[in-house]
Structure formats: C-alpha cells, structure tokens
Amino acid sequence: MAENTLFRDYLARLAAVAVQGAAREESFYASLADLVSAWAGATKVEGVRVTTLPKATEAGNPDFRLWDGQQHIVGYIEAKAPTVENLEPIVENEQLGCYRSTFRT
C-alpha cells in the first residue's frame, strides 16, 4: 500500500535528521510538509498546499497551514518534535486550547 511507504519514508527522514544531532523542532518541518503533500497526492485529495510557518493568525502561530491554493484554509497543524514522549501536557495547554476555540467550525 502506498500510504505505508509514505509513512516509512517519513520515519526514515525523521531518523536521518535526528541522528545528525542538535535538531530543533523546526528541523523536522520539511519532512512533515512533504508527508502531508505526498499523502494528499496518494489519496487523490486535490489541491492541498502546505505553508510552513505561516503568518500569525488571530489565535497565534500554528506551525503549518493547509490550504487549497485558492486562499481557502483547510486546516492548521501544530507540530512537536518527534522526541517529545508525552503529549498529554501539550494537548491540555493554553496554546492548543486557543487554536481549538478559534478554529472550531
């Protein structure tokens, strides 16, 4: 299945960045942007564009903006480094709460 290859390639890219040492969260962004774009293409989701570190929104600065190429925003992604082991404190933090309340449709 093509999706399995996409995710295996993504994990391999993350590992390659991680073994270089001194990687920050942003060091992994290109790999995630490529995964989202590749997944959209593989699943025939038309017109998905990824903007890394877009302009600030009314809720703050999400790491990625997904849009359709026509200025219609599809969604946002708040990324964390793959070395973060416990996401529970992040899920409950003020930043994500603000995103959820602002971008809820």
VOPAGU-2260 file (C-alpha; in pm, 1 decimal, decimal comma):
REM VOPAGU-2260
SITE   aa  ch    i         X         Y         Z
SITE  MET   A    0       0,0       0,0       0,0
SITE  ALA   A    1     138,0     341,0     -98,1
SITE  GLU   A    2      46,4     500,4     236,2
SITE  ASN   A    3     270,9     252,9     419,5
SITE  THR   A    4     563,2     357,1     201,4
SITE  LEU   A    5     486,0     723,7     265,2
SITE  PHE   A    6     498,4     673,7     639,5
SITE  ARG   A    7     807,9     453,9     628,0
SITE  ASP   A    8     984,7     719,0     420,8
SITE  TYR   A    9     870,3     988,3     664,9
SITE  LEU   A   10    1002,9     795,8     963,7
SITE  ALA   A   11    1333,3     735,9     784,5
SITE  ARG   A   12    1364,9    1109,7     715,6
SITE  LEU   A   13    1292,0    1190,1    1080,3
SITE  ALA   A   14    1558,4     943,7    1190,2
SITE  ALA   A   15    1810,4    1091,8     946,4
SITE  VAL   A   16    1754,4    1440,0    1090,5
SITE  ALA   A   17    1764,1    1313,4    1448,6
SITE  VAL   A   18    2095,8    1129,3    1413,2
SITE  GLN   A   19    2266,4    1445,8    1292,0
SITE  GLY   A   20    2225,4    1577,4    1645,5
SITE  ALA   A   21    2127,2    1920,8    1775,0
SITE  ALA   A   22    1798,9    1915,2    1581,3
SITE  ARG   A   23    1529,6    2157,4    1691,4
SITE  GLU   A   24    1157,2    2107,9    1637,3
SITE  GLU   A   25    1176,1    2313,6    1318,1
SITE  SER   A   26    1444,1    2081,1    1180,8
SITE  PHE   A   27    1172,0    1821,6    1120,9
SITE  TYR   A   28     922,0    2052,5     948,5
SITE  ALA   A   29    1028,1    1980,3     590,5
SITE  SER   A   30     970,4    1609,5     644,4
SITE  LEU   A   31     618,4    1666,8     777,3
SITE  ALA   A   32     529,7    1910,1     497,8
SITE  ASP   A   33     648,9    1656,0     241,8
SITE  LEU   A   34     446,9    1378,7     410,9
SITE  VAL   A   35     125,4    1583,4     405,8
SITE  SER   A   36     173,5    1675,9      39,7
SITE  ALA   A   37     260,2    1319,6     -60,0
SITE  TRP   A   38     -35,0    1176,8     134,3
SITE  ALA   A   39    -273,8    1422,6     -33,0
SITE  GLY   A   40    -144,3    1316,9    -372,9
SITE  ALA   A   41    -155,7     945,2    -294,2
SITE  THR   A   42    -512,9     965,7    -166,5
SITE  LYS   A   43    -628,7    1185,1    -455,9
SITE  VAL   A   44    -710,7    1481,2    -231,9
SITE  GLU   A   45    -686,6    1760,5    -486,1
SITE  GLY   A   46    -522,6    2094,7    -434,5
SITE  VAL   A   47    -376,9    2063,7     -84,8
SITE  ARG   A   48     -99,3    2316,5     -29,9
SITE  VAL   A   49     121,7    2333,6     278,1
SITE  THR   A   50     265,8    2655,9     415,3
SITE  THR   A   51     532,8    2606,6     679,4
SITE  LEU   A   52     547,9    2877,9     946,8
SITE  PRO   A   53     264,4    3087,3     801,4
SITE  LYS   A   54     178,9    3439,5     911,0
SITE  ALA   A   55      24,1    3473,5    1254,6
SITE  THR   A   56    -347,7    3409,2    1291,4
SITE  GLU   A   57    -596,3    3553,7    1539,2
SITE  ALA   A   58    -516,4    3252,9    1760,1
SITE  GLY   A   59    -137,4    3266,1    1737,4
SITE  ASN   A   60     122,2    3099,1    1518,5
SITE  PRO   A   61      44,6    2741,0    1412,1
SITE  ASP   A   62     340,7    2564,8    1253,5
SITE  PHE   A   63     163,6    2474,4     928,4
SITE  ARG   A   64    -132,5    2599,3     729,5
SITE  LEU   A   65    -309,8    2367,2     486,2
SITE  TRP   A   66    -498,4    2542,2     209,4
SITE  ASP   A   67    -647,4    2470,0    -129,8
SITE  GLY   A   68    -435,5    2703,9    -340,9
SITE  GLN   A   69    -726,7    2947,5    -365,1
SITE  GLN   A   70    -680,0    3104,0     -19,6
SITE  HIS   A   71    -939,3    2870,6     137,4
SITE  ILE   A   72    -785,1    2736,3     456,9
SITE  VAL   A   73    -835,3    2364,4     506,5
SITE  GLY   A   74    -666,2    2341,7     846,2
SITE  TYR   A   75    -365,9    2402,9    1064,0
SITE  ILE   A   76    -103,9    2173,0    1215,0
SITE  GLU   A   77      78,5    2239,1    1540,4
SITE  ALA   A   78     386,9    2017,2    1526,9
SITE  LYS   A   79     605,9    1889,4    1805,6
SITE  ALA   A   80     948,6    1732,5    1779,3
SITE  PRO   A   81     938,0    1353,0    1746,2
SITE  THR   A   82    1145,6    1333,7    2063,3
SITE  VAL   A   83     850,5    1454,0    2273,9
SITE  GLU   A   84     738,0    1143,0    2459,3
SITE  ASN   A   85     431,1    1266,3    2646,4
SITE  LEU   A   86     181,0    1474,2    2450,5
SITE  GLU   A   87     -77,4    1496,3    2730,4
SITE  PRO   A   88      54,2    1825,9    2875,7
SITE  ILE   A   89      64,0    1970,0    2524,0
SITE  VAL   A   90    -291,9    1864,6    2442,7
SITE  GLU   A   91    -417,0    2046,6    2750,4
SITE  ASN   A   92    -203,4    2361,8    2716,4
SITE  GLU   A   93    -330,3    2713,8    2656,3
SITE  GLN   A   94    -189,2    2733,3    2302,4
SITE  LEU   A   95    -388,3    2439,4    2167,3
SITE  GLY   A   96    -695,9    2546,0    2362,5
SITE  CYS   A   97    -680,4    2881,5    2188,1
SITE  TYR   A   98    -642,9    2712,1    1847,7
SITE  ARG   A   99    -938,1    2481,4    1914,3
SITE  SER   A  100   -1170,1    2760,2    2023,4
SITE  THR   A  101   -1069,5    2992,6    1737,3
SITE  PHE   A  102   -1066,8    2744,3    1450,1
SITE  ARG   A  103   -1366,9    2535,0    1551,7
SITE  THR   A  104   -1626,0    2531,2    1274,6
